[in-house]
């Protein structure tokens, strides 16, 4: 299959251009003739194949919002996608949008064309578009989808903000410690050897660690890399992933934050899908897959089974012990009053605020802890180095 660009005139005499995939130039001409176009030029494009991979949420937000605006304005879907492919800053998204346009021209629906690119468009995205096409409210649902993605992106940024600072400081402390052990301590070791005498125990331990690090630096580094590799391999197994995700939700400091993020994401996603007209069982399946946590995914899957057997949503969620009692009760009230989507939105708004408060609290709490940790590590090394000097000074006096 090759990619061919063409210039032609439609039945109204307007000049149009585009691209299509075909086995050869004759096949491309045949496709254009079937569309009733008057062909001006067709040529094969020699382009490098762009490897498909995920794109940023912010790019998908812009894509959804602009497509919604153009569909609402009455612009043909094919033409709207062509415009988006030309103005998209992300090259991967631009290439994929062009392929989607070609698929729609070949007779596919929008959700079917999106489904061919799972690395970019999630099940949630595809199912919401499908619901929009079925209900005839594609522009409204695309706009709703853009709002959902914006809030998801904001939630991700909040979590990263809570994790970046301690990660950077701890990494700096680790690098400074390694530098002191490999470069500074050996210098003091030579001075101590020339002075003679018995060194204090902390200084002896420090020099021993420094010698080990210098002699076996590559071995120690390789051991850390191997441990990281084995850990990553283990958490990719079903049992390892379950244990890791469970521990993540029960961490002493960050566990509460991760739980709040999970509840906010669950509520926001389910509310968006329910409001868009996606059936509840399909919506729960999508919510489970996009939860980002195996423990939550299992709880949602168990809820789906129970709901299929006739139970209300709140009961299996309560049994899972993943969701707080307040969340379960609000979902129960929403089911009973027929306002599930409204209640879910209230829950997600509340937990968004809770995440904000948790991030602010963690930042103010972690800062002194990290500084204290850095002071203990670096300060301990400095004290161990200067203890013999203090002892010599006392002997001189």
Steps between C-alpha positions, in 0.01 A plus 500: 500500500624845405394852592378716209426871502245636256352823369149482354172685449170393657154506339466873578831582333686575824866402509584254780817320603583214730671166541389138483653155534493263201696210353615703200417814301232326291321387819518855634349636175218245522417603858485867397282421194254313723469813714394693191803729500661660197868413542762767437811329638592187699849415622653258747640654817827368636465570869667356801267289705436665835501255789178522693526558871302679764452875486461746784160555657529870419527418128187282521318781682575742214405234242164428669416865562580613145318204340197575719501866395526418129228230511271740689568766235374263229838416343511158337678241720750408226582864437531568874746212541700623200529845661603345832768286333651810337511716813588235763839578657554137604627313191368163620151637565508679163587177318236300688232764436572473127459122516171540688377739228591246231323219691183710525519576127522124443172446689602453863327682783703736719511266800610208277780714355610607850495138618780420254739714710473362858831652611358849449125467549396304810189283537340789684564738209371251240185406696407861568538586131288194417231620741518847341458359149207280609318783680580767238673714765857452383599866545362512856666174604834602346484820702417298814789267421738797469385629841554155652851474352586850626404403856687169472810687383467746791474207743818344358686829538397526865635153578825572314536826694483303825760246387753709304645704788588210736624293206739775387633569851550130583678448166728796574572362848588162348736655242670724760550199728656295218729794411613539862568127537695467174688832484516670841534215750810345329679839534434505875601133522852593378523780759387267781753233391786753519398613850478145639303398808164328537209655315152533658254219412269723282804611297616140456155395378488795258846416357400133464183598305707737285753222420219261403337764279828578323605139446162362405330809352406331172387188685283700742355705213429181304333348807269803531416486127430125528277551804310771313458272199380207716261727690353633175465146366330386820242781504413415140374160621133484621600418859776762508278772354224423752740516796666819371167679442367386838810630680475823302154568647625424853824700506551699826521848345391473135236225533225744596582721199494203258162385639350845449634512144350156428156601634505832310595326175243220547217745570589741220537224239179318596303827512625601155414161347155478664413856387614415146253209480745209531325196661598456867666158453709626208578817696626300800715283273664813356539657845675186628745493210583870534530494881878457489490275808440122495334501846245758384454317168418175684251681725326654197496164314340332803243782506419432133435132573274587794310765302444249218340273761264775612682675786525881521842659438559613858491156667793329319703823520442502878619138531823577312620735781685705240251788495428713810154460666399855401559423131298177518208673676492786250499250211215313672299823536570584135369160388184527710420854384596446135778761528805273487690721257439810717620322816810366326589851384461629857728223627765575236486876572534435874796266455667737253501755782625233740788422264588872488502516881698174528765621253540832688521317834751245371719769347515698825560179702751334268725806462637498859515118501706491181730779622543310828577179311759682287652658809529165682667323205744774397548628855573148623776458241654839583496431876656154447779665296573774751484288817871398473597865444307604812677221693845617379415860596405389853827300534703804389326716762 
